[in-house]
């Protein structure tokens, strides 16, 4: 194999994939396990692809210890489509839903829900510019569900404790940007969903883990592609699914198992996060983290420099040093390093070294 270049990939999504996964996909690209064709070419009704999707589901169930009374769906449209599908499917007529707002994505989820019916804010940290998890909640005991975002990609806020909701109220979480990054107790949630392109695979597939009893809420006459019950009955194949993206996600699940599972992956993720946060904390204020320490994301590290001019120079010089994707989101500015599962420890160390040298030259 010829030599190839690999950068330090800090993109927020689509983002880094494990090199081992990319190489396996490359080896199978033209001929998947002797089929004489790529997964990209084969029928989604074939036995070969049936094996791909069923194996992906089984490996995910093993990784997350998904209980038997939960469906695993591979859908399309990203988390953004789930923002609408959730209230359409799970919020009955005349019933309100509760939303916890801790950043851009939970705020967007609420905005979509409001277009379709009654929705209320049960907690928000907007007053402190989304730099923490809420300290108190005002849940409606009759809410159709409570929705929160486990990890806010833009503001770098992550929940490490599950919000305590009233008995009988389903808890739903958008886990797109910390999916399979650490163990979680699926049984505490009625539904989890994740766009794959941040931590589990390429763009194109959304993973939904949904407790069976919620399907009883799905109203009649929804557009069929937006109907959880139909998608569950057809095992994610009512129409042609994003077959190659599902194949890639399946390879990532296998890779995660080979690393020792999610507890082992969390240990590495905490090591990487500590390296970058220590670089911020030891800078004497030259670098300023956005999030309060107890809510700091293990996946996305946003921070500021003394001026926007220095931030622009930092991003430019980082790119020149093969550190890609560190410019902060356009809505908040600054710098952001996304250190998902597939970003190696060496990349976190390279960034910390670059930060120290940049401060030496510009501090």
C-alpha positions in Angstrom: 0.0 0.0 0.0 1.3 3.4 -0.9 2.0 6.0 1.8 -0.9 8.2 2.8 -1.3 11.3 4.9 -3.5 11.4 8.1 -4.1 14.7 9.8 -5.1 15.4 13.4 -8.8 15.5 12.8 -10.7 17.7 15.3 -13.8 18.2 13.1 -17.1 18.3 14.9 -19.0 16.2 12.4 -18.6 14.5 10.0 -15.5 13.6 12.0 -12.7 11.2 12.6 -13.2 7.5 11.9 -10.9 4.7 13.2 -8.1 4.1 10.7 -8.6 0.4 11.2 -12.3 0.7 10.1 -11.4 2.8 7.0 -8.8 0.2 6.0 -11.3 -2.7 6.4 -13.9 -0.8 4.4 -11.2 -0.1 1.7 -10.3 -3.8 1.5 -13.9 -4.8 1.1 -15.0 -1.9 -1.1 -14.9 -3.8 -4.4 -15.8 -7.3 -3.1 -17.7 -7.7 0.1 -16.8 -11.1 1.5 -16.7 -12.8 -1.8 -20.0 -11.4 -3.1 -18.3 -9.9 -6.1 -19.7 -6.5 -5.4 -19.5 -3.6 -2.9 -22.1 -3.2 -0.1 -22.8 0.1 -1.9 -24.0 -1.9 -4.9 -26.0 -4.8 -3.4 -29.7 -5.1 -2.8 -30.8 -4.2 0.7 -33.1 -7.2 0.5 -30.2 -9.6 -0.1 -29.0 -12.1 2.5 -25.6 -10.4 2.5 -27.0 -7.0 3.5 -29.4 -8.7 6.0 -26.3 -10.0 7.7 -24.8 -6.5 7.7 -27.7 -4.8 9.4 -28.6 -7.6 11.8 -24.9 -7.9 12.9 -24.7 -4.1 13.4 -27.8 -4.2 15.6 -26.5 -7.2 17.6 -23.1 -5.5 18.2 -24.8 -2.3 19.3 -27.1 -4.2 21.7 -24.0 -5.9 23.2 -22.1 -2.6 23.5 -24.8 -0.7 25.3 -26.5 -3.7 27.0 -29.8 -2.7 25.2 -32.7 -4.5 26.9 -34.8 -6.9 24.9 -37.9 -4.6 25.1 -36.2 -1.9 23.0 -36.2 -1.6 19.2 -33.1 -0.5 17.4 -33.8 1.4 14.2 -31.5 2.7 11.5 -33.2 5.8 10.0 -32.4 8.8 7.9 -32.6 12.5 8.2 -30.2 13.0 11.1 -31.0 14.1 14.6 -32.7 17.2 13.0 -35.5 15.0 11.6 -35.9 13.3 15.0 -36.6 16.8 16.5 -39.9 16.6 14.5 -40.6 12.9 14.5 -40.5 12.7 18.3 -43.5 15.1 19.0 -45.3 13.8 15.9 -45.1 10.2 17.2 -45.0 10.5 21.0 -46.9 13.6 22.0 -50.7 13.0 22.0 -53.2 15.7 21.1 -53.6 18.3 23.9 -50.6 17.0 25.8 -47.4 19.1 26.4 -43.8 18.0 26.3 -41.0 19.2 28.5 -37.6 20.3 27.1 -34.3 20.9 28.9 -32.4 23.6 27.0 -28.6 23.6 27.5 -27.3 24.7 24.1 -27.9 25.1 20.5 -29.2 21.6 19.7 -31.6 21.3 22.6 -32.9 24.8 21.7 -33.4 23.7 18.1 -35.2 20.6 19.2 -37.6 22.7 21.2 -38.1 25.1 18.3 -39.2 22.2 16.1 -41.4 20.7 18.7 -43.2 24.0 19.2 -44.1 24.1 15.5 -46.1 20.9 16.1 -47.8 21.5 19.4 -47.5 22.4 23.1 -43.9 22.4 24.4 -42.5 24.0 27.5 -39.0 24.7 29.0 -38.5 22.6 32.1 -35.0 24.0 32.6 -32.6 26.2 30.8 -29.0 27.5 31.2 -29.3 30.3 28.6 -28.8 33.0 31.2 -25.2 31.8 31.7 -24.6 31.3 27.9 -25.0 27.5 28.2 -21.9 26.9 30.2 -23.4 24.2 32.6 -26.1 21.6 33.2 -29.2 22.8 35.1 -29.2 22.9 38.8 -33.0 22.6 39.1 -35.9 21.4 37.0 -39.5 22.2 36.8 -41.0 19.0 35.2 -44.7 18.6 34.4 -45.8 15.3 35.9 -48.3 14.9 33.1 -45.8 15.7 30.3 -45.8 13.5 27.2 -42.0 13.1 27.7 -38.9 15.0 28.8 -36.3 15.7 26.2 -32.7 16.7 26.8 -29.4 16.7 24.8 -26.7 14.5 26.5 -23.8 16.4 25.0 -24.0 19.9 23.4 -21.5 19.9 20.6 -21.2 23.6 20.2 -21.1 24.7 23.9 -19.2 21.7 25.2 -21.7 20.8 28.0 -22.2 17.1 28.8 -24.6 15.4 31.3 -23.0 12.8 33.5 -26.0 12.3 35.7 -29.4 11.4 34.3 -32.1 14.0 35.1 -34.7 12.6 37.6 -38.0 12.9 35.9 -41.5 12.3 37.4 -42.6 8.6 37.6 -44.2 7.5 34.4 -42.8 10.3 32.2 -40.6 9.0 29.4 -37.1 10.4 29.2 -35.7 11.0 25.7 -32.1 12.0 24.9 -30.3 13.2 21.9 -26.9 11.4 22.3 -25.5 12.2 18.8 -22.2 13.6 19.9 -21.3 11.3 22.8 -22.9 8.1 21.4 -20.9 4.9 22.3 -18.3 7.1 24.1 -19.0 5.7 27.5 -21.4 3.2 29.2 -24.9 4.4 29.9 -27.9 2.6 31.4 -30.3 2.4 28.5 -33.1 1.3 30.8 -33.3 4.8 32.3 -34.4 6.1 29.0 -37.5 5.6 26.9 -35.6 6.6 23.8 -32.1 7.5 22.7 -31.2 8.7 19.2 -27.9 9.7 17.5 -26.8 11.0 14.2 -23.9 8.7 13.4 -21.6 11.3 11.8 -20.0 12.5 15.0 -18.9 9.3 16.8 -20.2 6.2 15.1 -19.8 6.4 11.4 -20.3 8.5 8.3 -23.3 10.8 7.7 -26.5 9.3 6.4 -27.8 7.1 9.1 -29.5 7.9 12.5 -29.6 5.3 15.2 -32.8 5.2 17.3 -33.2 3.0 20.4 -36.9 3.0 21.4 -38.7 1.3 24.2 -41.5 -1.0 22.8 -44.4 0.6 24.8 -43.9 4.0 23.1 -45.0 2.5 19.8 -48.5 2.3 21.2 -48.6 6.1 21.2 -48.0 6.5 17.4 -51.1 8.1 15.8 -52.7 6.8 12.7 -52.1 8.5 9.3 -48.6 9.8 9.9 -46.5 10.0 6.7 -45.2 6.5 6.5 -41.5 7.5 6.5 -42.0 9.5 9.8 -43.9 6.6 11.6 -41.9 4.8 14.2 -44.3 1.9 14.3 -43.9 1.3 10.6 -40.2 1.6 10.8 -40.1 -0.9 13.6 -42.4 -3.4 11.9 -40.3 -3.2 8.7 -37.0 -3.5 10.7 -35.7 -0.2 9.3 -36.3 -1.3 5.7 -39.6 0.1 4.7 -37.7 1.8 1.9 -34.0 1.5 0.8 -32.0 2.3 3.9 -28.6 4.1 3.9 -27.0 0.8 3.3 -23.3 1.8 3.1 -23.6 4.1 6.1 -25.1 1.2 8.1 -22.3 -1.0 7.0 -19.7 1.5 8.2 -21.5 2.0 11.6 -21.4 -1.7 12.0 -17.7 -1.8 11.5 -17.3 0.9 14.1 -19.3 -1.1 16.6 -17.0 -4.1 16.0 -14.0 -1.8 16.4 -15.5 -0.5 19.7 -15.9 -4.1 21.0 -12.3 -4.8 20.1 -11.1 -1.9 22.2 -12.6 -3.6 25.2 -16.1 -2.1 25.1 -17.4 1.3 26.3 -15.7 1.3 29.7 -12.3 1.0 28.0 -13.2 3.6 25.4 -14.4 6.0 28.2 -11.0 5.6 29.9 -9.2 6.7 26.8 -11.6 9.5 26.2 -11.1 10.9 29.7 -7.3 10.7 29.1 -7.6 12.8 25.9 -10.0 15.3 27.5 -7.6 15.8 30.5 -4.7 16.5 28.2 -6.6 19.3 26.4 -8.3 20.7 29.5 -5.0 20.8 31.4 -3.5 22.8 28.5 -6.3 25.3 29.1 -6.2 25.4 32.9 -2.4 25.7 33.0 -2.2 28.6 30.6 -2.6 31.3 33.2 -5.8 32.6 31.5 -4.4 32.8 28.0 -6.9 30.1 27.1 -10.3 30.3 28.7 -12.6 27.3 28.7 -16.3 27.9 28.1 -17.8 25.3 30.4 -17.8 25.0 34.1 -15.5 22.1 35.1 -18.2 19.7 36.4 -20.0 19.8 33.0 -17.0 19.8 30.7 -17.7 17.6 27.7 -15.4 14.7 27.0 -16.1 15.1 23.3 -16.1 18.8 22.4 -13.7 21.3 24.0 -14.5 25.0 23.2 -12.3 27.7 24.4 -11.3 31.4 23.8 -8.1 33.3 23.4 -7.4 36.9 24.4 -8.7 38.3 21.1 -10.6 37.2 17.9 -7.5 38.1 15.9 -5.4 35.6 17.9 -8.2 33.0 17.5 -8.0 33.4 13.7 -4.2 33.1 13.8 -4.5 30.1 16.0 -6.9 28.3 13.6 -4.7 29.2 10.6 -1.5 28.0 12.2 -3.2 24.9 13.6 -4.3 24.0 10.0 -0.8 24.6 8.8 0.4 22.0 11.4 -2.2 19.4 10.2 -4.7 20.1 13.0 -8.0 20.3 11.1 -11.4 21.6 12.3 -10.4 23.7 15.3 -12.3 26.8 14.4 -15.3 27.3 16.8 -18.8 27.1 15.5 -19.9 30.2 13.7 -22.6 30.9 16.3 -20.2 31.3 19.2 -16.7 31.8 17.7 -13.5 30.9 19.4 -11.8 27.6 19.1 -13.2 24.1 19.5 -11.5 20.7 19.5 -13.7 17.7 19.0 -12.0 14.6 20.4 -14.4 11.8 19.6 -13.6 8.1 20.0 -11.5 7.8 16.8 -9.3 10.7 17.6 -6.1 9.2 19.0 -4.3 10.2 22.2 -1.4 11.4 20.1 -3.7 14.0 18.5 -4.7 15.4 21.9 -1.0 15.6 22.9 -0.1 17.3 19.6 -2.8 19.9 20.2 -1.6 20.5 23.8 2.0 21.0 22.6 0.8 23.3 19.8 -1.2 25.4 22.4 1.8 25.7 24.6 4.0 26.8 21.8 1.4 29.2 20.4 1.1 30.8 23.9 4.9 31.1 24.1 5.0 33.0 20.9 1.9 35.2 21.4 1.3 35.4 25.1 
